[in-house]
Amino acid sequence: MLNPSDGELLNNHNHKINMNTPISQRIGYPCINITLQSTEGIYTNRQMIKRTFEAQKDTLDHCSNLALANVKDLVKIIQWNERNGIKFFRISSNMFPWMSEYELSDLKDWKLIQANLRLAGKLATEYGQRLEFHPGPFNVLASLNNFVVRKTIKELNQHAQIFDEMGLEPSHWNQINIHVNTTQGGKEESAKRFCKNFQKLSDSAKARLVVENDDKPSQYSVVDLYEMVYKEIGVPITFDSHHHKYCSGNIDHETAAKLAASTWGDIPAGFHFASTINHESPNQMARAHAEWIYDEVTDWGTGAWIMCECKGKELAIQSYLKEGVKQSEYVETYDLLLS
């Protein structure tokens, strides 16, 4: 196993847009491998509730035990993905339970954790796999609450630290994807706070951070993010095609996809995809994600890598690649000019 203390970064920054790479090799799934979890108990989001974290006497030791088990299983998931031809994976942000409450290096098993992170990064690089993070909605760089901002900065820096420990060179190839997550004081003012607080992140976090379009008309479309964030601080835009149905900025999918992709430079953009749950449950909220894939997965000619946020995880991808889109009687309708 590699020695993580050598500090040497793996050369994964040579990933350029390659239109000859088939889309089947550019789609991935997030966080949980259903096959491995159900058959072998392999997963990377072992955690504890906040009450346990606060009350347990040896809390940090317990966090260390869980984190070590999680990073060991990350190695196994990366290996499984390679055996099954999947090149894109989202690492769970719960891999280190309540990590904003402590320093990662304070964990008793830190040296072992480092070694396993380094192995995971080495394998992903050798396999040509892309890894990403998507920290949760409580990470609000644009918050009016200074405590929330400080905690967000620490947690985003820790996500970047994990990638650094994996030996992955800081770039948007291994992106940390968040939303603006607030419109307090108006979109423009919130975006200004986002841009201001972005400058407080570590260099590694700044080199990895990307921002995603939202799924409500009152929030941020690709156009909003391009004008208010990308033009100000150069943070690339993740295009979520499902979100775009409900917050379009009055442009169509192809235009939005190409606008978002143009913000990534020579690194392939990261896109998100999902079908509406209405294919499976017509009475549920249309913005919710389906288990399976009911629409063709496309990159609109951008060469983007696409994270399929289907509830069926790797099973949905395998079904799509083998059998194509699932069929349903539901006919999806939406009006991009009204969103």
C-alpha positions in Angstrom: 0.0 0.0 0.0 1.2 3.5 -0.8 2.7 5.7 1.9 0.4 8.7 2.1 2.9 10.8 3.8 5.0 11.3 0.7 2.6 14.1 -0.4 3.1 13.3 -4.1 0.1 14.1 -6.3 -1.0 11.6 -8.9 -1.1 12.8 -12.4 -4.8 12.9 -13.2 -4.9 16.5 -14.6 -4.4 15.3 -18.2 -8.1 14.5 -18.7 -9.3 16.5 -21.7 -12.6 16.5 -23.5 -12.7 13.5 -25.8 -15.7 13.3 -28.1 -14.6 9.8 -29.1 -15.3 8.4 -25.6 -18.7 6.8 -25.8 -21.3 8.1 -23.4 -21.6 4.6 -21.9 -18.1 5.2 -20.4 -19.0 8.7 -19.1 -22.0 7.9 -16.9 -22.0 7.1 -13.2 -24.0 6.8 -10.1 -23.9 8.3 -6.6 -22.7 7.1 -3.2 -24.3 3.7 -2.7 -23.6 0.5 -4.6 -26.8 -1.5 -4.1 -25.3 -4.8 -5.3 -22.3 -4.7 -2.9 -24.3 -3.4 0.1 -27.0 -6.0 -0.2 -24.8 -9.0 -0.9 -21.5 -8.2 1.0 -22.4 -5.4 3.4 -20.0 -3.0 1.5 -20.9 0.7 1.8 -19.2 4.0 2.6 -21.8 6.0 4.6 -21.6 4.4 8.1 -22.5 7.1 10.5 -24.2 8.0 13.8 -27.0 10.3 14.8 -26.0 13.7 16.2 -27.3 12.8 19.7 -25.0 9.8 19.8 -22.1 11.9 18.5 -22.6 14.5 21.3 -23.3 12.0 24.1 -20.8 9.2 23.5 -17.7 9.3 25.7 -15.4 8.0 23.0 -17.0 9.7 20.1 -13.9 10.4 18.1 -12.8 6.8 18.4 -16.2 5.6 17.2 -16.0 8.1 14.3 -12.5 6.8 13.5 -13.8 3.2 13.4 -16.6 4.1 11.1 -14.4 6.2 8.8 -11.8 3.5 8.5 -14.5 1.0 7.5 -15.9 3.4 5.0 -12.6 4.2 3.2 -11.7 0.5 3.0 -15.1 -0.1 1.3 -14.5 2.9 -1.0 -11.5 0.9 -2.4 -13.8 -2.1 -3.0 -16.4 0.0 -4.7 -13.8 1.5 -7.1 -12.6 -2.0 -7.9 -16.2 -3.2 -8.5 -16.8 -0.3 -10.8 -13.8 -1.1 -12.8 -14.8 -4.8 -13.2 -18.3 -3.6 -14.3 -17.1 -0.8 -16.7 -18.4 2.2 -14.7 -16.0 5.1 -14.7 -17.8 7.8 -12.7 -18.7 7.6 -9.0 -19.8 10.1 -6.4 -18.2 9.5 -3.0 -20.6 9.9 0.0 -20.1 13.0 2.0 -20.9 10.9 5.1 -17.7 8.9 4.8 -16.4 10.8 7.8 -19.3 11.1 10.3 -19.8 14.7 11.5 -16.4 15.7 10.2 -16.9 19.4 10.5 -16.9 18.9 14.3 -13.2 17.7 14.4 -10.0 17.6 12.4 -9.6 14.5 10.3 -6.0 14.1 11.6 -7.4 13.8 15.1 -8.8 10.3 14.4 -6.9 7.5 16.0 -6.8 5.5 12.8 -5.7 8.5 10.7 -2.6 6.8 9.3 -4.6 3.7 8.2 -7.3 6.0 6.8 -4.7 8.0 4.8 -3.2 4.8 3.4 -6.6 3.5 2.2 -7.5 6.9 0.7 -4.2 6.9 -1.1 -4.9 3.5 -2.5 -8.4 4.5 -3.6 -7.0 7.5 -5.5 -4.2 5.4 -7.1 -6.7 2.9 -8.3 -9.1 5.5 -9.6 -6.3 7.2 -11.5 -5.0 3.9 -13.0 -8.5 2.9 -14.0 -9.3 6.3 -15.6 -12.2 6.8 -13.2 -13.6 10.1 -12.2 -14.7 10.8 -8.6 -16.8 13.6 -7.2 -18.4 15.0 -4.1 -21.8 16.6 -3.6 -21.9 18.0 -0.1 -25.4 18.5 1.3 -27.8 21.5 1.4 -26.6 22.6 4.8 -23.4 23.9 3.1 -24.4 27.5 2.3 -21.5 29.7 1.4 -24.0 32.6 0.8 -25.7 32.3 4.2 -26.4 35.5 6.2 -25.4 33.4 9.3 -21.7 33.7 9.9 -21.6 30.4 11.9 -23.1 28.6 8.9 -20.6 30.2 6.6 -17.7 29.2 8.8 -18.9 25.6 9.1 -19.5 25.4 5.3 -16.0 26.6 4.6 -14.5 24.1 7.0 -16.5 21.2 5.5 -15.8 22.1 1.9 -12.1 22.4 2.8 -12.3 18.9 4.4 -13.8 17.5 1.2 -10.9 19.0 -0.7 -8.5 17.6 1.9 -9.9 14.1 1.3 -9.2 14.4 -2.4 -5.7 15.7 -1.6 -5.1 12.7 0.7 -6.2 10.5 -2.2 -3.3 12.1 -4.2 -5.7 13.6 -6.7 -4.4 16.9 -8.2 -6.7 19.9 -7.5 -8.9 20.5 -10.5 -12.5 20.3 -11.6 -11.9 16.7 -12.8 -12.6 15.8 -9.2 -15.3 18.3 -8.5 -17.0 19.3 -5.3 -20.5 20.2 -6.3 -22.8 22.5 -4.4 -25.8 24.8 -4.9 -25.9 28.5 -3.9 -28.7 27.2 -1.5 -30.2 30.6 -0.6 -31.8 33.7 -2.1 -31.9 35.6 1.1 -31.8 39.3 0.3 -32.4 38.5 -3.4 -30.6 36.4 -6.0 -28.0 39.0 -6.8 -27.0 39.7 -3.2 -26.9 36.0 -2.3 -24.7 35.4 -5.4 -22.4 38.2 -4.3 -22.0 36.7 -0.8 -21.3 33.3 -2.5 -18.5 34.9 -4.6 -17.1 36.7 -1.6 -17.0 33.7 0.7 -15.6 31.5 -2.1 -12.4 33.5 -1.7 -12.1 32.2 1.9 -11.8 28.6 0.8 -8.5 26.7 0.7 -6.7 26.7 -2.7 -7.6 23.0 -3.1 -11.3 23.6 -2.5 -11.4 26.6 -4.8 -9.7 24.5 -7.5 -12.5 21.9 -7.2 -15.7 23.8 -6.4 -18.5 23.8 -9.0 -22.0 25.2 -8.7 -25.3 23.5 -9.8 -28.5 24.9 -11.3 -31.7 24.6 -9.2 -35.2 23.1 -9.7 -37.4 26.0 -8.5 -38.1 29.1 -10.6 -37.3 31.4 -7.6 -33.8 29.9 -7.5 -30.8 29.8 -9.8 -31.0 28.8 -13.5 -27.9 28.1 -15.6 -28.2 31.6 -17.0 -28.3 33.1 -13.4 -25.2 31.2 -12.4 -23.4 32.1 -15.6 -24.0 35.8 -15.1 -23.8 36.0 -11.3 -21.2 33.4 -10.4 -19.1 32.2 -13.3 -18.5 35.7 -14.8 -17.4 36.9 -11.3 -15.2 34.1 -10.0 -14.9 31.5 -12.8 -16.6 28.6 -10.9 -17.9 26.1 -13.5 -21.6 25.2 -13.7 -22.9 21.7 -13.3 -25.9 21.3 -15.6 -28.7 19.3 -14.1 -31.1 18.5 -17.0 -33.9 17.5 -14.7 -33.7 20.6 -12.6 -33.7 22.7 -15.8 -37.3 21.6 -16.6 -38.4 23.7 -13.6 -35.9 26.6 -13.6 -34.9 27.2 -17.2 -33.9 30.8 -17.4 -36.1 30.8 -20.6 -33.6 28.7 -22.7 -33.8 25.2 -23.9 -31.9 22.2 -22.7 -29.3 22.1 -25.4 -28.5 25.8 -25.1 -28.2 25.5 -21.3 -26.1 22.4 -21.5 -23.6 24.1 -23.9 -23.5 27.3 -21.9 -22.7 25.3 -18.7 -20.1 23.1 -20.5 -18.4 26.3 -21.8 -17.5 27.2 -18.2 -15.3 24.1 -17.6 -12.3 25.0 -19.9 -10.6 21.9 -21.3 -11.8 19.6 -18.5 -15.0 17.6 -19.4 -18.0 19.2 -17.7 -20.0 17.3 -15.1 -23.7 17.0 -15.7 -26.5 15.5 -13.6 -29.4 13.4 -15.0 -32.6 11.9 -13.7 -36.0 10.9 -14.9 -39.1 12.2 -13.1 -40.6 9.8 -10.5 -44.0 10.4 -12.2 -43.1 7.6 -14.6 -43.4 5.3 -11.6 -45.8 7.2 -9.3 -47.8 9.8 -11.3 -49.2 11.6 -8.2 -45.8 12.4 -6.6 -43.9 15.6 -7.0 -42.5 15.7 -10.5 -39.1 17.1 -9.3 -38.4 13.8 -7.4 -36.2 11.2 -9.1 -37.2 7.9 -10.5 -35.7 4.5 -9.7 -34.9 3.9 -13.4 -34.0 5.7 -16.6 -36.9 6.6 -18.8 -35.2 9.1 -21.0 -32.2 8.9 -23.3 -29.0 10.1 -21.5 -27.4 12.8 -23.6 -24.6 15.3 -23.3 -25.8 17.5 -26.1 -22.5 17.1 -27.9 -20.4 18.5 -25.1 -18.4 15.5 -24.0 -19.6 15.9 -20.5 -19.6 13.2 -17.9 -23.0 12.5 -16.5 -24.0 11.5 -13.0 -27.2 9.6 -13.1 -29.1 10.4 -9.9 -31.5 7.5 -10.2 -32.6 5.8 -7.0 -31.6 2.5 -8.6 -27.9 3.6 -8.6 -25.7 1.2 -10.5 -28.6 -1.1 -11.2 -30.3 1.7 -13.2 -27.1 2.3 -15.3 -26.7 -1.4 -16.0 -30.3 -1.8 -17.0 -30.0 1.3 -19.3 -26.8 0.1 -21.0 -28.2 -3.4 -21.5 -31.9 -2.7 -22.3 -32.2 1.0 -23.1 -34.7 3.3 -21.5 -37.6 1.9 -19.4 -41.0 2.4 -20.8 -44.0 3.9 -19.0 -47.4 5.3 -19.9 -46.7 8.6 -18.2 -46.1 11.5 -20.7 -44.0 14.2 -19.2 -44.9 17.9 -19.9 -43.3 21.1 -18.8 -43.0 24.6 -20.2 -39.4 26.0 -20.2 -40.8 29.6 -20.9 -42.7 29.5 -17.6 -39.9 28.4 -15.4 
